[in-house]
């Protein structure tokens, strides 16, 4: 699979994502590589794995609202 086919495949998978948490994680991963060079195969595989894990968490109900997360960290202070 060439790089353009991989990009299209990833775009198609991203278009199916309904959870904003998953998209935020993808965005964070993409920010880790500030230059516009292509991802290595290892980085791409890691990104895909994160997407799959995030989708599984979402489907299993292992999610928290922003308010819950904020309350958790405020309680830790």
CORSULRA-V887985 format. One record per residue. N is the residue number from 1. OMEGA is omega as a letter, one per 20 degrees, with the letter a starting at -180 (999 if undefined). Layout:
n->{N;N}
omega->{OMEGA;OMEGA}
This chain:
n->{1;2;3;4;5;6;7;8;9;10;11;12;13;14;15;16;17;18;19;20;21;22;23;24;25;26;27;28;29;30;31;32;33;34;35;36;37;38;39;40;41;42;43;44;45;46;47;48;49;50;51;52;53;54;55;56;57;58;59;60;61;62;63;64;65;66;67;68;69;70;71;72;73;74;75;76;77}
omega->{a;a;a;r;r;r;r;r;r;r;r;r;r;a;r;a;r;a;a;r;r;a;r;r;r;r;r;r;a;r;a;r;a;r;a;a;a;r;r;r;r;r;r;r;r;r;r;r;r;r;r;r;a;r;r;r;a;a;a;r;r;a;r;r;r;r;r;r;r;r;r;a;r;r;a;a;999}
